[in-house]
Amino acid sequence: METILTVLRTSVTVLTLMAGLVISFKSIMSLFYGSKYTEFDRILGKFFIVLVYLQFVLEVFMFFSSTYNYEESLEALEHIALITVATVSVQIGRMITLKSEDDLVKFRFRSIFYGMATFLLGLSFLI
């Protein structure tokens, strides 16, 4: 059971990192070129948020279902803390994007908050 969860966690992590890189890159490029905020951007953002929340739930489930010794539990706690901050970052970026009317402001905050979340998720994957 634990190997299935580990494979699922790794797959979701890689997919989340790829989606985060794509959405951050697209937001930065749209910011520089002054593109319009389209339906595709909205759907891509929702997809990224769903993946981040799925990863958060998997990590919390694995944290509470596994037995760790003291050193492993500290690393797992750091991992959970990074994923929690990344999840909050994505949600803040999403709320600012929804409230804003200007397309450049939307892309600016998406690139900042989603990029920060992608960096934190990548960092947690390396720990």
C-alpha positions as CSV (number, residue, x, y, z in Angstrom):
1,M,0.0,0.0,0.0
2,E,2.8,2.4,0.9
3,T,4.6,1.8,-2.4
4,I,1.4,2.6,-4.4
5,L,1.1,5.9,-2.4
6,T,4.7,6.7,-3.0
7,V,4.4,6.2,-6.7
8,L,1.1,8.2,-6.7
9,R,2.8,11.0,-4.7
10,T,5.8,11.1,-7.0
11,S,3.6,11.2,-10.1
12,V,1.4,14.0,-8.7
13,T,4.5,15.9,-7.7
14,V,6.1,15.7,-11.1
15,L,2.8,16.7,-12.8
16,T,2.3,19.6,-10.4
17,L,5.8,20.8,-11.0
18,M,5.4,20.6,-14.8
19,A,2.1,22.5,-14.6
20,G,3.6,25.1,-12.3
21,L,6.5,25.7,-14.6
22,V,4.1,26.0,-17.6
23,I,1.7,28.4,-15.9
24,S,4.6,30.5,-14.5
25,F,6.3,30.7,-17.8
26,K,3.1,31.5,-19.6
27,S,2.2,34.2,-17.1
28,I,5.7,35.8,-17.4
29,M,5.5,35.8,-21.2
30,S,2.0,37.2,-21.2
31,L,3.1,39.9,-18.8
32,F,5.9,41.0,-21.1
33,Y,3.9,40.7,-24.3
34,G,0.7,42.3,-22.8
35,S,-1.6,39.4,-23.7
36,K,-5.2,39.1,-22.7
37,Y,-6.3,36.9,-19.8
38,T,-8.2,34.1,-21.6
39,E,-10.4,31.2,-20.7
40,F,-7.4,28.9,-21.2
41,D,-5.5,30.8,-18.5
42,R,-8.4,30.4,-16.1
43,I,-8.6,26.7,-16.8
44,L,-4.9,26.2,-16.5
45,G,-5.0,28.0,-13.1
46,K,-7.8,25.8,-11.9
47,F,-5.9,22.6,-13.0
48,F,-2.8,23.8,-11.1
49,I,-4.8,24.5,-8.0
50,V,-6.4,21.1,-8.1
51,L,-3.0,19.4,-8.5
52,V,-1.6,21.4,-5.6
53,Y,-4.5,20.5,-3.3
54,L,-4.3,16.8,-4.4
55,Q,-0.6,16.8,-3.5
56,F,-1.3,18.5,-0.2
57,V,-3.9,15.8,0.7
58,L,-1.6,13.0,-0.3
59,E,1.3,14.4,1.7
60,V,-0.8,14.8,4.8
61,F,-2.3,11.4,4.5
62,M,1.1,9.8,4.1
63,F,2.5,11.8,7.0
64,F,-0.2,10.6,9.4
65,S,-0.3,7.0,8.1
66,S,3.4,6.3,8.1
67,T,5.7,5.6,11.0
68,Y,8.9,7.7,11.2
69,N,11.9,7.8,13.5
70,Y,12.9,11.2,14.9
71,E,15.1,12.4,12.0
72,E,12.6,11.3,9.4
73,S,9.7,12.9,11.2
74,L,11.5,16.3,11.2
75,E,12.2,16.0,7.4
76,A,8.6,15.0,6.9
77,L,7.4,18.0,9.0
78,E,9.6,20.3,6.9
79,H,8.1,18.8,3.8
80,I,4.5,19.3,5.0
81,A,5.3,22.9,6.1
82,L,6.7,23.7,2.6
83,I,3.7,22.2,0.9
84,T,1.3,24.1,3.2
85,V,3.0,27.4,2.4
86,A,2.9,26.6,-1.3
87,T,-0.8,25.8,-1.1
88,V,-1.5,29.0,0.7
89,S,0.6,30.9,-1.9
90,V,-1.4,29.4,-4.8
91,Q,-4.7,30.2,-3.1
92,I,-3.6,33.9,-2.5
93,G,-2.5,34.2,-6.1
94,R,-5.9,32.8,-7.2
95,M,-7.9,35.2,-5.1
96,I,-5.9,38.2,-6.3
97,T,-6.4,37.0,-9.9
98,L,-10.1,36.6,-9.5
99,K,-10.5,40.0,-7.9
100,S,-8.4,42.0,-10.4
101,E,-9.9,43.5,-13.5
102,D,-6.6,44.4,-15.3
103,D,-4.9,41.6,-17.3
104,L,-1.4,42.7,-16.5
105,V,-2.1,42.7,-12.8
106,K,-3.5,39.2,-13.1
107,F,-0.4,37.9,-14.9
108,R,1.9,39.7,-12.5
109,F,0.4,38.2,-9.4
110,R,0.1,34.8,-11.0
111,S,3.7,34.7,-12.0
112,I,4.8,35.8,-8.5
113,F,2.6,33.5,-6.4
114,Y,2.4,30.5,-8.7
115,G,6.1,30.8,-9.3
116,M,6.8,30.9,-5.6
117,A,4.6,27.9,-5.1
118,T,6.3,26.0,-7.8
119,F,9.7,26.8,-6.3
120,L,8.5,25.6,-2.8
121,L,7.0,22.4,-4.3
122,G,10.3,21.7,-6.1
123,L,12.2,22.3,-2.9
124,S,10.0,20.0,-1.0
125,F,10.4,17.3,-3.6
126,L,14.2,17.5,-3.2
127,I,14.1,17.2,0.6
